[in-house]
Amino acid sequence: MGDLAGRLAALRGRIDDACRRAGRETGEVALLAVSKTFPAEAVQEAYEAGQRCFGESRQQEAAPKIEVLPTDIEWHFIGGLQRNKARKVVAAFPVIHSVDSLRLAEYLDRVAGEEGKRPKIYLEVNIAGEASKGGFSAKELLASAGALAGFRDVEITGLMAIPPDDAEAARRWFAATRELRDRLRVESGLALTGLSMGMSADFEDAVLEGSTVVRVGSALFGYRSYPA
Ligand SMILES: *Cc1c(COP(=O)(O)O)cnc(C)c1O
């Protein structure tokens, strides 16, 4: 792992600097450490350096890590979510960043009620309208405002977006995501305080545009040897 504690501190410092440049309080932006593909030992090392929120994208990969790691870790689900995994995900993850359709949100609301859970969810928006990506289109999202306001057992925290793979252009997609959130807030009456945006390559731009949680993997744990 090398100096994971040092990388964590450096990352936190860069987030705080971006907050200052944006005129925001440094405590406003949470760091989600994306531990997918990395072993429980790496998570433990980050935990010992003070990190408490970790992101995983596959339920089967996460389960054995969750099993052996400290129980005060807050696990966030960030991957594609199939219905047949929804119950296990709701049981283990208090925060889900990757809710990509109204149908899935409705299903999670039902499952959460049945399981006695109240997960925080982010609605994933396909902000640039890319054919290769899932997620709500802006239009679908605004058309869903009424339905979203009626959920009982999921707490709709805000929006999540992964902009196109072009660091130069990322900032304007982050701004577009924030603007869409502002419109949905008006349409739905929901508070929608959360914006899950920014990864290793672009989290500073995301913070400048209002991100409240950055999801950082490789800048903390190193390069992944296989994609997840
Ligand atoms: C893997 C992943 C990340 C972290 O990506 P890095 O570029 O390694 O920081 C963030 N968000 C999601 C949804 C991911 O799948």
The ligand as a MOL file (V3000), in Angstrom:
LIG
                    3D

  0  0  0     0  0            999 V3000
M  V30 BEGIN CTAB
M  V30 COUNTS 15 15 0 0 0
M  V30 BEGIN ATOM
M  V30 1 C -14.5640 3.3160 -9.2930 0
M  V30 2 C -15.4890 4.4440 -9.0440 0
M  V30 3 C -15.0420 5.6440 -8.4660 0
M  V30 4 C -13.5850 5.9150 -8.1200 0
M  V30 5 O -12.8500 6.1380 -9.2740 0
M  V30 6 P -11.3290 6.6790 -9.2270 0
M  V30 7 O -11.1170 7.2560 -10.5700 0
M  V30 8 O -10.4760 5.5030 -8.9380 0
M  V30 9 O -11.2480 7.6910 -8.1520 0
M  V30 10 C -15.9780 6.6290 -8.2110 0
M  V30 11 N -17.2740 6.4570 -8.5040 0
M  V30 12 C -17.7380 5.3310 -9.0530 0
M  V30 13 C -19.1990 5.2080 -9.3580 0
M  V30 14 C -16.8690 4.2860 -9.3480 0
M  V30 15 O -17.3510 3.1570 -9.9060 0
M  V30 END ATOM
M  V30 BEGIN BOND
M  V30 1 1 1 2
M  V30 2 1 2 3
M  V30 3 2 2 14
M  V30 4 1 3 4
M  V30 5 2 3 10
M  V30 6 1 4 5
M  V30 7 1 5 6
M  V30 8 2 6 7
M  V30 9 1 6 8
M  V30 10 1 6 9
M  V30 11 1 10 11
M  V30 12 2 11 12
M  V30 13 1 12 13
M  V30 14 1 12 14
M  V30 15 1 14 15
M  V30 END BOND
M  V30 END CTAB
M  END
